[in-house]
């Protein structure tokens, strides 16, 4: 068993999005993304399913022509091969679970 306390991982960088690997469990990986208000994850395409669980913050996640607002507790699934981006209107922390 491996336990990770995400409440202690609150670092925000004014110079850009922080990406912190939390767990590599063979095929699945978990990362925490931290964004300051006004920051964004540039559009990118992943070769696997990614589940985004928003711990705190507000903003938008875009996938192709689809747009969804997020808030604490939002869970968004983005299929493999889809182009996505995230923009934060408030300080945001999100867990990204990558599943091949």
C-alpha positions in Angstrom: 0.0 0.0 0.0 1.2 3.5 -0.7 -0.5 6.6 0.8 0.0 10.1 -0.5 -1.4 13.2 1.3 -2.3 15.6 -1.4 -3.4 18.3 1.1 0.3 19.0 1.8 1.1 19.5 -1.9 -0.1 23.1 -2.3 2.9 24.7 -4.1 1.9 27.1 -6.9 4.4 28.7 -9.2 3.7 32.2 -10.7 6.0 31.3 -13.6 4.0 28.3 -14.9 2.0 25.1 -14.3 3.6 22.6 -11.9 3.4 19.0 -12.6 4.3 16.6 -9.8 4.4 12.8 -10.3 2.8 11.1 -7.3 2.6 7.4 -8.2 3.8 5.1 -11.0 1.9 1.8 -10.6 3.2 0.0 -13.6 0.6 0.8 -16.2 -1.3 3.6 -14.4 0.3 6.9 -13.4 -0.9 9.7 -11.1 0.3 13.3 -11.3 -0.8 16.4 -9.6 -1.1 19.6 -11.7 -1.0 22.9 -9.9 -2.1 26.1 -11.7 -2.3 29.7 -10.5 -5.3 31.8 -11.6 -4.9 32.7 -15.3 -2.5 29.8 -16.0 -3.3 27.1 -18.5 -2.1 23.6 -19.6 -1.4 24.0 -23.4 -3.4 21.8 -25.7 -1.8 18.3 -25.8 -2.7 14.8 -26.9 -2.2 11.8 -24.8 -2.1 8.2 -26.1 -4.1 6.9 -23.1 -7.3 7.7 -21.2 -6.8 10.4 -18.6 -9.1 11.0 -15.6 -8.9 14.5 -14.2 -10.1 14.9 -10.6 -10.3 18.6 -9.5 -9.3 18.9 -5.9 -9.6 22.7 -5.7 -10.1 25.6 -8.1 -12.3 26.6 -10.9 -11.9 27.0 -14.7 -12.5 25.1 -17.9 -11.3 22.0 -19.6 -11.5 21.8 -23.4 -11.5 18.7 -25.5 -11.8 19.3 -29.2 -15.0 21.4 -29.6 -16.3 20.4 -26.2 -15.9 22.7 -23.1 -16.7 21.9 -19.5 -16.5 24.1 -16.4 -14.9 22.5 -13.4 -15.0 23.1 -9.7 -13.8 21.1 -6.6 -15.1 17.6 -6.9 -15.4 17.5 -10.7 -14.2 14.4 -12.5 -13.6 14.5 -16.2 -12.6 11.6 -18.4 -10.7 12.4 -21.6 -10.4 9.5 -24.1 -7.0 8.4 -25.5 -5.9 10.4 -28.5 -8.1 13.5 -27.7 -6.5 16.9 -27.7 -7.2 18.7 -24.4 -6.3 21.8 -22.5 -7.1 23.2 -19.0 -7.4 26.8 -18.0 -7.7 28.0 -14.4 -9.7 31.0 -13.3 -8.7 30.4 -9.6 -5.8 28.6 -8.0 -6.3 25.0 -9.0 -5.0 21.5 -8.1 -6.0 18.5 -10.1 -5.1 14.9 -10.1 -4.4 13.4 -13.5 -4.7 9.6 -13.6 -3.2 8.2 -16.8 -4.6 4.8 -17.8 -3.2 2.9 -20.9 
